[in-house]
Amino acid sequence: MTAIPVSPKRCVIWFGHPKTQEKMTLAAAGWQVRSVDHDQPAEIGMRGDDHIVGMLDLRGEPARCLEYLERIIGEHRHMALIAITSPQTPQHDPCVDRLLARCVQQFDSPPDLNEMVLRLQKLGGDIPSEETGGLDSLLGRSPPMLAMRAAIRKFAPVELPVLITGETGTGKEVAAHALHRLSRRGDRPFSAINCGAIPSTLVQSELFGHERGAFTGASARRLGLFETAHTGTVFLDEIGDLPMDVQTNLLRVLQEGTIERVGSNQPVHVDVRIVAATHVNLEEAVEHGRFRRDLYYRLNVLRLPMPPLRERGSDIELLADHFLQDFRTRHTIRARGYSSEARQMMDSFPWPGNVRELLNRVQRAAITAEGELISAADLELKAANESGDKLLESARIQAEREALLTCLQQSRYNISACARRMQVSRVTVYRLCRKHQLELQTMR
């Protein structure tokens, strides 16, 4: 594989204390954040070709350290500066005026983080579209998504296997594409296969290829997935479904970098990075003997958990709006938004199918909706929630009946004693017995 130059790092030297959301947003955009206290030495150790931007945080009460800041920043005249100010920033202070004059842009508190990221990208050099395309597909501003995108940027340049975990529909293959496109292999092949969708008799051939005459119907040599992806990335989706004998051969790829085609005993060198994904608990599969322990440890070097949609808060509405607007650009539909009831129901719905389920419901509702605003009924959320409510109510009634029965048995069906145990009146005990159709005379 031809060596690919290491891309320069992007670093923000934050003079002050960034808030958690600010730090997470910049990390998700590919920027390291180094915090420097106003009254501590600023050690900036980066390579000469790295992009460094100074963030001058003038929120709070920095008056006592303004001169120190001015001296430190004066020692790094090559560094571009951005300032964040607030009503607490000293006004008409000569030192503040000189510092702000050095800044290429000033943000009021709280800053527009999207605008800040765009400004940093311009200062750090334009980012080629192929470097950001994969991450652009992972929409979301919630803390779990920011952390996940930051992890992708950390993992992508490292030539180690990645194990992506998460429920069905959370976007594991999209994340795998992003890892590949941000890696040094980004312009090389990306080959994906669903291990659970291939008959066990064909998995070996699909992954490692076969020689002519290896089995009935093998009329010619065929290269497998690993050979066709040479110098690139192999994405093994649902790796937990891989048969045990194939797991052994996959372990050889990870350990030795070689494969053997079906019908041959000659090793073939392959240079691939393996990214695997699973929605099952591989630790449990190892304990039950369904997955090789040594293979699990080889794959589980870098782990990327994908957050379920129900834990992503405001991302639900953000994604719903995006899916609808994208659908409108491709189809002539009347729907242009959502009713307030629909938004409330989307926020409270558990989304067992995650992002994929949201996409499907939005597209179906966009076609069937009669009005300009999509309703909860159009999304088929009301019925789903009502069904869930009925199940909860049924469970509550059953628990109430069992608690009453237990108390009656312990009281030997004495109503007064049962009432005291339950801390209710005797009338209430009789009412509950009628409600749950318990015949006291028969039970006694």
N, C-alpha and C positions, 0 to 999 in steps of 0.2 A: 504493500500500500504506500503510495506516494505521501511523503510528509507534508502536512498542511500547517502553515504558520499559525502560531498561537495568537488568537485575537487579543487585542489590548483590553485590560480591565477598565471598568468604569467605577469611579469612586467619588463619593460625596464626603468631604471633610466638613462635618457639621459643628460649627462653633457654638455650642450650647447643648440643649437637650431636646432631641426630636421626640415627638409624641409617638406612641406605638403605631397608630394608623399611618402616620407619615413614613416611619421607618419601613413598615411592611409594604406600603405602596411602592416605594423606591426599590426595595429588594425584589419585588415582583417584576419590576421593569428592568432588572438587570444591573442595578447600582448597589455597590457595597456602601454602607454608611458607617463612617467612623466619627464617633462623638468626641469632641475635645472641649473640656471645661474652659470657661473664660479665663480662669486663673491658673491653668496648668500648661506646661510646655507642650507645644504641638509638634509631635514627631510624625512627619509625613514620609513614609518609606514606600515608594512605588517605583515601578520600572519607568524608564524614560519615555516609552511610547504609550503609557497608560493615560487615560483621560481623567483629569482631576478637576472637580468643581467645588468651590467653597460655598457653604451655606451659612450666612451670617444671621444668626438667630438673635434678634434684638427685642424679643418679647420679654416681659418681666421687668426687672430693674437692673440693667447692666451698667449703670453709671460708673460704679467703682472700678470696672475693668475695661472701659472703653479704650483707654490709652494703651493697655496691654494688647488688646485686640488689634489696634491700629499698628503696633510694632510688629506683631506676629504676621499679620497679613502683608505688611510692607516687605517682609523677608521672602514672600512668595508672590512676587509681582507677576509671574507667569500664569497664576491661577485665576480663572474666571470666578466671579463672585455673584451670588444671588442673595438678596436680603429678605428677611421676614420681619415686619414691624407690627406693632400693636399700639393702642392708645397709651400704654405704659412706657413706650419708647420715648426717651427725652427729646423734647422739641427744641429746635433752634440751638442745639448744642454743636459747637464747631467740630468736635471729634466725630459726632454722629454724621454731620453733614459731609465730612471728608470720607468716612467709610461708605456712605450711600453713594457718593460720587464715583467710587470705585466699582460699584455693582452694575451689572449689565441689565438686571431686572429686579424689581421690588414687589413683593407680595404682601398684602394685608392679611392679618390673622383673623379667622383661620384661612390658610391658603387654599386655592383651587389646586388640588393634587394632580388632576389630569393635565391642567395647564402647566404645572410645574414639571411634570414628566416630559411633556412635549418640549419645553424649553431646555431641559437637561439633554434631551436627545439631540437637539440642534447644537448645543455646546460640545457634546461628546462626539459629534460627527453623525451624519445621516446613517441610520441603520438600514441595511439592505432588506428589501421586502421578504426575501427568502429566510431571513433570520427571525422574523417576527410572525410570519404567516401562521405557524402552528399554534403559537400562544394566543393569537388573535381569536382563535376558535374556542378557547377556554374562557368564555365570558364570565365576568363576576367581579364584584368589589368587596365581597364578604371576607372577613379574616381567614377562614379556611381556604378560600380560593387564592388569596394573596400569598399565603404560606405555601400552597401547592405550586404556584407559578414560580416562586422564589426557589423552591427545591428543584424544579425542572432546570432552571438556569444553572444551579450549582452542579447538578448531576450530568448535564449534557456534555460538557467538555471532558469528562473523566471516562477513560476506557475500561469501565467495569460493568458487569451485568446489573440490570435494574429490575426489581420485582414490583409491579403495580398492583395494588389491591383495592378492592371496593365492590360495591353492589353492582348488579346489572344496570346498565343505562347511565352510569356516572361519567362516561367519557374516557375509558381506559385507553382505547385505541387512538383517540385524539391526542391524549397525553404522550403516547408512544411516538406518534408522528412528530410532535413538538420536540421531544428528546432527540430524535434523529436529525431534524432540520437545524437544531441549534448546535449539534455536535460537529466534530471535524469530518464526519462522514456525510454531512448534509447533502452533498451533491452526488452521493453514491446510491446504489439501490436500497430500497426499503421493501422488504418482503414480509407479508403477514399471512398467518394461517391460524384457523380456529381448530385447536387440537381435539375438541369435542365433536366436531362436525364431519370428521373423516372416519370411515370404517377402520377398525383396528388392523385389518389385513392390508390396508393400503398406506398406513401412516409411515412405515419405514421407507417405502418408495417415494412418497411425497416429500419427506424431509431430506433423505440422503441419496435419492436416485436409485437406478438399477442398471444392470448390464443386460445386453441382449441375451435372451434365453434364460434369464434368471427365474422366470415363472411363466406359466401359460399365458400367452398374449403379449409377452415382452419381446416384440419383434425388433426393437432397436434400443440402443443405449439412451437413457433418459437422465438428465441432470436434475437433482433435487433442489429443494428450496435453499439449502445452505450454499451450494455451488453457484446458483444463479444470483445469490445475494453477496457474493465474494466482494470484500472491501466495504460492504455496507452494513445494514442492520437487519436482523431477523426478529420479528415480533411474533411470539408464541402466545396466542390468546387462549384462555381457559387451559392453562398448562396442567392444572390439577386433574384433567381428564386423560392425560397421556398414559398409554399402557406401560407397565413396568419394564418390559424388555426395551422399549424405545427410550425410557428414562436412562437406562444404562448407556445407550449409544450417545444420548445427549450429554451425559456426564463426560464422555470421552472428548466431545467437542470442546467443552469448557476447560478440561484439564490439559489436553494435548493440541487442540486446534486442528484436529483431523477427523475425517469421516470415512466410512467404507460403504460403497454402493452395494445394494442388495445383489448377491451373486458374485461378489468380488471380495478378496481379502487384502487388496492393496489400499493402504491409507492414502487419502487425498487431503492436502493441506487447504484449509479455508480460513479466511480472515474476516470474521464477522463479530459484531457486537450483539449480544442477546438481550432483548427486552422481553420479559414474560409478564403475563397478567392472569389474575384469578379472582373469582368471586367467592371461592370456597376457602375455608380455613385450612391452609396447608399444614399448620402445626398439628391440627387434629388428624389430618390425613396421614402424616408421618407416624403419629402415635398408633393409628389403627392399621399401619402397614400398607397403606394405599399409595404412599409416595416415599421415594428414597430419601433417607435422612441426609446422605452426603450430597445429593443433588439439590436438596432444599437449601443447604448452607452455601452451596456454590451460587445459587440464584439470588439468595437473599443477602446480597452485599449492600446495594443501595435500595431502600424501600420507599415507594411513593404511594401513600394512601390517598384515594380519591374520596372527597367528602360527599355524603349523600345529599340530595337536594333539600330535604327537610331541615338540614342543619345550616343552610346557606342564607336564611333570612331574606333580606330585600333582593337577593339575586333572583328569586322566583319571579317577581314582577319584571325585573330587568330582562330576564330571558324570555318571558312571555311577550313583552313588547317587541323585543328583537325578532322573535320568530314570526310574529304577526306582520311586522313591517317588511320583513324579508319575503313573506308569502305574498304580500300586496304588490311587491315589485315584479313578481312573476305571474300573477293571476289577477284577473279583474273580479274583485269582490266588493261587497258593500261594507263589510266590517272594517272599522278603523281604530277600535279601542275596546276597553272592557268596562262593564258597569262596576260600581263600587262594591256591590254584593259579590260579583265574580272575583274581584281582587281580594276581598276578605276570605272567600272560600279557598282561593289558591294559596293564601298564606297559611291557612289552618289545615290544609289537606296533607296527608303523610307522604304522598308521592312514592309508592313502593317501586314504581318503574323509573324513578328519577328523571333526568333530563330528557331521556328518550320518550317517556310517557308524556311529559309536558309538551314536547314538540308535536306528538301525534294528536293530543287533545286540542291544541291550538289550531292545527291545520284542519282538523275535522270541524271544529266550531266555526272557523273562518268561512267554510263552505256552506254550512247549514244555517248559520245565523240569519235571521230575517231583518234585524235592525242594524244600525251602525255600531252599536255597542254590544259586544259579546256578553251574554249572561252566564250565570253559574249553571243554568240548565243546558245552555249550548255546550258548555265544557263537560257536561254530565258529571259535575261535581256534587250537585245537591243530592242526587239520588245516592251517590257513593257515600256521602257523609251521613245521610239519613240511615243507610244500611248499617254503617258503623255505629251510629247512635242507638239503633235497635239492638245490636249485639251487646253494647255496653249496658243498656237498660235490662236486657235479659239476664246478663251476668249479675247485675246488681240485685235483681229480684231473686235469683237462685241463691245468692249469698245470704240474703235476708232470710229466706226460708230455712236454709241450713242452720243459721245462727239461732233462729227461733226453736227449731227442733232440738238442737243441742241443749239449749237452756231448759226446755220442757223436760227432757230426759234427766238432766242433772237435778231438776226440782221435783222429780218423780210425778210430773204432770200436776203439781200444785200451782194453781194460777197465782196466788198471792206471792209464793216464793219465787216464781218465775218473774213476776213483775218487779220484785225487789232486785233480782239479779240483773235485769235489763234496765233498771232505773226508769221504768215507765209505769203508767197506771194499769189496773186490772182490765179496765175497759179497752185499753190499747192492745193488751195481749189477746183478748177475745176478738177484736177487730182483725188482728194479724192472722189469727187462726182461720177466720172466715176467708180472708184474702187469699191465703195459701191452701184453702180447702183441706184443713186438718181437722178431723173428727176426734175431739178429745175423748168422748165416751168409748169409741172404738180403740183408741190408742191406750187408754188406761186398762 
